[in-house]
Amino acid sequence: MAQSRLTTTSTSRVQAILLPQPPERLGLQLSRVLNLPPENLITSISAVPISQKEEVADFQLSVDSLLEEDNDHSRPDTQVQAKRLAEKLRCDTVVSEISTGQRTVNFKINRELLTKTVLQQVIEDGSKYGLKSELFSGLPRKKIVVEFSSPNVAKKFHVGHLRSTIIGNFIANLKEALGHQVIRINYLGDWGMQFGKYIEKCLLKLFSLIVYVQVNKEAADDKSVAKSAQEFFQRLELGDVQALSLWQKFRDLSIEEYVRVYKRLGVYFDEYSGESFYREKSQEVLKLLESKGLLLKTIKGTAVVDLSGNGDSSSICTVMRSDGTSLYATRDLAAAIDRMDKYNFDTMIYVTDKGQKKHFQQVFQMLKIMGYDWAERCQHVPFGVVQGMKTRRGDVTFLEDVLNEIQLRMLQNMASIKTTKELKNPQETAERVGLAALIIQDFKGLLLSDYKFSWDRVFQSRGDTGVFLQYTHARLHSLEETFGCGYLNDFNTACLQEPQSVSILQHLLRFDEVLYKSSQDLQPRHIVSYLLTLSHLAAVAHRTLQIKDSPPEVAGARLHLFKAVRSVLANGMKLLGITPVCRM
């Protein structure tokens, strides 16, 4: 029988809901009717999304996933099979209602059992809730290298690097949460002609660090600047001591500044690498390419690799300049080989803008024809361009300008809201809320899509925004602070049978499936959508399910529910790279 990967469900839910009390168990009923082992059926059952509720169903069995994938169009109609199967099943102490949907058999679970199972699991698993799912049980633990952020020391740390930074951080967080060993690498652009231009002009400007725009403008207008830059870069490549000493000072100053900015973002790296590390090893790469007969010299004196094998100009990659100096692609080849030697990785992920798609395709292809089969383990995660990000002073230049603007705007927003509480460190809270707003706006759509940035939309306190997520978390934390001492010992599941409570519980059931989707395609939007829905459900429940002045038993049960929501909300936010705030 065929099984669907997309409809698998978690061990905890299976154990507690499908197999709680012999002899009348749903798993065994289905097993007998379909003549399949119970474990085969488990992988065909999923939680029903809140937005697609079939009346009050909690789980659905996909009949399609049980049919053989033989493209036999003569087989009985799926809907008919679903109805036949539903008629053969019986309700019991676990399943209170059975119905059919579109090609599914739907099950409503005993409400008290559902409540107890979900809340206990959330509380017991804590930060691991959803990650202990059967979806991930067979997942081999891997060593994963993630290269992200990677600013160019000779260029401004602009907003394009912000996207790479937050996306790469999310991917590293998710892989780490799933139990993989993750190595976070910041591969700096600290070598090449651009760096030569930068240092050459800085020398003329008495080491001023604010000349970048002028440097490039003058380099474009003055051929002598470009020539001097090329000469300086040749000195670097040849190992000139004075040139290398000067280069090292600029590099060290840049990294020192980056570390400070990354700290504000809540991002860290295990290794600061760079193109400069591979100036010698890139020469070894050129020799290897030549020994394999892959290196071709052009009339201009440059060296290229023809990836098409037939002279197709679109598949030719230049790997050496006419003066013998290395290029971006050569250094990337050397870096990949070095990382495999150093880490013996199972996967290496590069997070850069989509403009570099062809570059990485060529690098991976060259590695493969050089004889490195592990090139298939290398992956490029591309992202689109952010348009229209400006501060009040004009176009964004440095990443720090963005962070300062975030903090300033959020402080002003918080000051204008009457419900804002006194904070010990309002600047830190403002920055954390502002970063959440920025990250959620960025992560709501496909990473590959370009999007137009809007400060006004980012900082809306209502709707699908990061500010709303932070506000929900802070409000739920406040409930625990106010009432938690007397109520968080035990709870009565019978006190959580209102529709608002049930909707939250049903949604909490799906967290593992959402994590699974994001782990498969490395898109954070699945988690973002889930957390926003959870926050909206919590907002409705907060208005209708009062704790104050409710009987102790009811108040305690509701507080447990809200605590579970806050816990899962915090888990998801941290994966996205957001630090939850407890007050705002």
N, C-alpha and C positions, 0 to 999 in steps of 0.2 A: 504493500500500500504506500502511496506517496504521502510525504509529509511536507508541511510548509515551514520554512525558517521564520517567516514573518509573523507567525501566530503562536510562537512558543510562549510559555508562561513561567513563573518563578517557582522554585522549589518550595519556598515558604508557603505560597498560596496553595500549591498542589497538596502539600502535606496537611495543611489545616482545613482546606475547603473540600478537596476531592476525597481525601482518605482519613476522615476523623473518627468514624465509629463503624465497626463491622456490625452486621453483615451487609446492610443496605447502603452501599457506597456508590456514588456516581461512576467512579472509575471502573468498578467491577461490573456495574450494569452495562456500561458501554462496551466493556471488554467482552462480555458474554454475547451481547447483541451483534457485535461486529466481528467477533472471533479474532480479536487483536489483543496483544499484551497491553496492560494499563499504561505502561510507560510510553507506548507509541501514541496513545491518545492524548497524553499530557501535552505533547508538542503541537497539537492541533487546536488547543483551547487558548483563547486570549480574553483579556478584560475588554469590555465594551467602552469605547471612548465616550466621554460626556456629551460631545457634540453629535453623537450618532446613536443615542439611546433608543433601543427598541422597547418602548414602554419602561419597564423597571428592571430590565435584564442586567446582570452583573458580568456574566461570562457568555461567550458564544463559541460554539464548536463549528469550525469551517468544514462543511461537507465536501467542498471542492478538494481540500487538502487530503481527504481520505480516499479520493478516487485515484485510480491508476492514471499516470500521465502517458497514456498511449494514443491520445488524440482520436479516440474511438467516438465518433459523433453519433453512433447508434445506441450508446449507453443511455439508461433511463435518465429522465430530466432531474437535475440536481434538486430543484425545489420539491419535486415529488419524493425523492429520497429523504430529504430533510423531514418532511411530514411523516413519512413511514417510520423513520427512526424515532421521532418525538413521541409517536403513539406507543412505541414499545418500551419507553422509559417511564419510570414512576418517581413521584416525589417521595422524599423521606425526611429525616431529621436535618439533613444538610440542604437539600434542594427543595425550596418551597413552591416553585412554579417552573413549568417547562413550556416553551412556545417556539414558534419558528419565525425566522426573519428571511431576508433575502439570501437564500442558499446557506442558511445557518440554522442551528438548533440553539435556542437561547435558554439560559438558566438564571433564575433568581435564587439567591442564596439566603438562607435563614439570616435575618437581619442582625440578631444578637451575635451569632457566630461570626458574621462578616466584621462587625464592629470590634469584637474582641481580638480577632486574628490580625487585622490591619494595625490597630493601635499598639498591640503588644510587639508586633514585628518592628514598627517604626522606632519604638522606645528602646527595644533590645539591641537593634542593629545600629542605632545612632547614625554616625557619619557613613556607615557602610550600607545603609538601607538602599535596596535596589541593586547594589553591586554584588550581593551574594546570590543573585538570581541564578536559576538553572540555565538561563541564556548564556551565562559566562562560565558555567561550571567546567566545560571542556576546553576552555580557552588556554592555550599554552602560554606560559609566562615568557615574554620576549625582552630582548635588549633593543631599545629604540632610541635612535639619535634624532633629535628635532633641531633643525637649524632655523632660527627666526630672528626677526628684528634687523640685524645686519646693516647698520647705517654705514655710510661712506664717510670716513674721517675727513675727507677733503670736501665734503658737501654738508649742507645744513641738515640737521636731524628733523626732517619735515614730516608732514602728516602721513605720507605713504609708509613711513617706517612705523608709525603708530598702529596702522592696520596689521602689519606683519607681526608686531609685538604682541598685540592682544589675541590675535588668531593663533599664533604659535604657542602662546601661554596656555590658551584653552586646550589645544591638542595635547600639550605636555601634561596638563592637569588631568585630563580624562584618561590618558594612557597610564599615568601613574596610579590613579584611583582604581584602575582595573588590575593592578598588581604587576604591571610591567616595570622593568628598570629603564628609566628615562634619563638620557644625557642631553641637557639643554645647551646648545652651542650658539654663541653670538659670533658670526663670521664677518668680521669688520672689513670694509673696503679700505684697506690701509696701504695699498700699493698701486703702482701704475702711473700713467701719464697725468691723470687728474691730480694725483698727490704731488707730482712734480711741479705742476702749475701752481698749486696752492702754496707750497713751501717757497718757491722762487719769488712769488709776489710778496709773501709774508716777510721774507728777508729784506726786500726793498722797502717795506712799510714798518720796519723795526719790530717785527714779530707781532704785529697787531693781529688779533683773532677775529676781526670783524670785517675782513676785506673780501670775503668770498664772492659776493656779487660783482664787485669791481674787478676782482681777479679774472673772472670768466669773461666779463665784458671786454676787458683790455686784451685778454688772450685771443679773443675772437677778432679784435681790431688790429692787434699788433703781432705780426708773425714772429718777431724777435722774442716775444714772451713764450710763444709755443716752442720755439727752438731751444730757448734756455731751459724750459721745463723738460724737454726731451733729453737734453744733455744731463740735467740733474738726475732724471730717472735712470739714465744709463750708468751714472755714477753709483746709484743705489744698487742696480743689478750687478755691477762689477765688484760690490763690496767696499766701496770707498768709506774709510773710517769716519771722516768728518761728516759726510752726507748721512751715513747711518746713525750717527750720534744725534744729529739734528732731527732726523726722522723719528727716532725713539722718543725724544722729548715731546714732540707734537702728539705722538700716539698715546703716551702715558697721560698727558693732560686731557686728551679726549676721553679715554676710558674712565678717568676719575670723574669727569663730568657726567658721562653716561650712567655710571653706577648710582650717582645721586638722583638722577631723573628716574631711573628704573625703580628705585626704592619708593618713590612717590606713586608709581604705577602698581606697586606690589608684585614686581617681576624680578626674578633672579636668573642667573646663568651658572652652569657648572664649569663652563669654559669660555674664555674670550680668546677666540682664534682670529685668523685673518689671512688675507691673500699673501701677506709678507712672509708667513711661515713656509710658503711653498715656492719661493723664488728659486731655490736650488733644486727641489724635487720636481719642479715643472720642467727643468732641463732633462731630468731622468725620463719624464713622460715623453718628451720629444724624441729622445734616443730610442725608447721602446717603440714608439710609432714608426720611426724610421726603420728599425730592425724588422718590423713586421710588414714593411713595404707599403705602409699607409700614408707616409708623409710625402707630400708633393710640393715642389718649389714652383713658384709663379715667376713670370717675367719681372715683376716688381721686386722680387727677392723675398717675398713673404712665404711662409709654409702653411699649407692647408691640408685638410683631410676631406676626401670626396666620399661622403656617406652614401651616395646613390650608386657609386661604382660606374656610372656612365657619363659623368661630367655635368650633371644637372646643377646649374648654378645655385638653385634654391637649397640644395643639400650639401653645399660646400662650407666647411667651418674653418676659419682662419685660426691657427694655433700659435703662430710666431710672427713678429714684425720683421721687416727687412733688416733691422739693425740687430736682430737676434734676441730681443727682449720678449718676455712672455706676455700672454694675454689672459683675460678673465677666464676663458674656457680652459686654457692649459692649467691654470692654477686650481680651477674647480676639479679637474681630473685628478690632479696630484692630491688635493684635499680628500676626495672620496676614497682614493686608494689608501691614504694614510689612516683615515678613520676606520677603515675595515681592518687594517693591521693592528690598530690601537685598541679598538672596542669589540671587533668581531660581531658587529651588529646584525640583528635579524631584519630590521627595517630602518631606513633613513628617510626622513621627511624634510623637504625644503619648503618653506613658507615665504613666497615672494609674489609680487604682482603678476598679473596674467601676461604682461608684456614680455616676461622672461620664459614663456612657455616653450618657444622654439629652442632657446638656449639650452634648457634642461633636457629637452628631447634629444638634442645633438650630443650633449654630455653623456647621457645614459647610453645612447647608441654607440658612441665611441668606446665607452668602457666595455660594452659587450663585444665589439669586434676586436678589442685588445685582448680578449680572452677572460674577462671577469664576469662569470655567470651571475654573480651576486648583484649585478647592475639591475636585475629585475626586482630587487628588493628596495630600490630607490624610488621615491615618489615625490612628485611636485604638487603642492596644494596651492593653486593660484587664487588670487582675489582681485576684485574690481577696484575702480578708482573712486575716491570720495571727491565730490565736486562741491564747491561753494563754501568751504570752511574758512571763515574769516573772523578775526577778532575785531574788537571795536577800534583798534588802531590800524586795521587794514588786513591784507593777506597774511595768512599764517606763515611764519618763517621757521621758528624753532618749536620743537615739541613742548618745551617748557612754556611757551606762550599759550598753548592750548590748555595746559594744566592750570596755569594762573587764571585764564579766562573762565575755566570751569569752576574754580574755587570762588572767584569773585561773583559770578552770576548766581551760583547756588547760595552763597551767603546772603545776597540781596533777596532771593526768593524766600529763603527761610525767615528772614527778618520781617517779611510782609505777611507771613502766615500766623494767624492768632494762636494756633495750636502748638506752635514751635515751643519746645521746652528749653529751659536753661541748660546749656551744655558746658562741660569742662573745657573742651577743645573744639569750638565751633568751626575753625578752619579745617581741622582734620575731618570732621563729620561732613562738612560741605564738599570737600574734595572726594570723599568716598561715595557720597550720594551722586555727585556730578559724574564721576567715573562710571558708576553704574548706569547712569543715563546715557552716557556716550557708548558704552559697550552694548547695551540692549538695542539702541538704535542701529548700531553696526551689525549686530548678530540676528536681527529679525528676518532678514532675507537670505537668499543664496549668497555665499561668499563671493562667487564669481561675478555677481551683478555690480554694476556701478550704482551709486546712489547719491542723491543731492542732500547735502547736509543742511540742517535747520536747527539753530540754537533754540528757537521758540518751541519747536516740536520736541526737542530733546528734553527740555526742562518742564514739560507739562506734568503736573502732579497727579492728574487723572488720566485714565486711558492706558494703553499698552506701552508704558514707559518704565525705565529703570528707577525713576523717582517713586513711582507707584509701588514697585517691588520693595524698595527700601522702606517706604512708609508702612507697608503691610507688615514687614518683619519687625520694625520698631514698635508698632502698635500691639502686635501679638506678644512681644517681649515684655511690654508694659503690663499686659494682663497677668503674666506669670509673676512679675515683680509685685503686683498689687494683691493678688489672691493666692499665689502659689503655695505659700507656707502651709495653709490649712487644708488644701484640697488635693495635692498631688501624690497621695499615698495609694489610693485604690479608686476604682470607678465601677459604676453599675452600667453595663452595656444596654440595659433596657431604657436608659435615659437618653439615648442617642438615636432615636428612630425617626426624627423629623426629616423631611425631604432634604433640607439644607445639609444636615449631618451626613445623610446617605450619599449625597452627591460628592461631598468631599472624600469620603471613604472610598467610593468607586474610583475617583480620580487618583487617589494615593496608590491604588492597586496598580496603576499603569506606569509608575515611575521607572521600573526596570526596563520596560519595553521602549520607553523614550531614550533611556541611556543607551540601549542596544542600537537603536537607529543612528544616534549620533556617533557611536563607536564604529559603525559600518561605513558611513560616508563622510565623517569628520566635519559635519555641518552642525554648528551650535543652535540653529534655529529651532530644532525639535525641542530642545531643553527650554529655550526662551519661551516658546509657545505654551509649553506645559506649565511653566512657572507663572506666566501671566494669567492663565486660566485658573490655576490654584489660588492666586491672589484675589481674583474676582470672586471666586466661590467663597473665600474666607471673608471678603468684605460683606457679602450678603449674609453670611452666617453671623458675623459680628453684630450686624444691625438687628437680627431677629432672635438670636440665641443668647439672651442676657445671662450674665454670671452674677452680677450684683443683685441682691434681693431674691435670688432663686433659692429653692431648698438645697441644702448642702450636697445631697446626692446628685442632683441635677447640675449644680454648679461645678462639682468635681469632674463629672463626666465631660462636660463642655470644655473645661480647662484642659483636660487630656487631649481632646480633639484639636484644640487650638495649638497646643504644644507640639503635636504631631505635624501640623501644617507648618509651623515655624521651623521645625527641625528639617523637614524636607526642602523647604524654601531656602534655608541657609545652605544645605548640601548642594543644591543646584546652582545657587549663586556663586559659591566658592569654585565650582568646576569652571564656571564662565570667567573666573578671574575677578569676581566682585567680592569685596569685604563687606559683609552685612553689618549694618549699624543697629545699635540697640536703642538709641534715642535720636530724635530729630524734630 
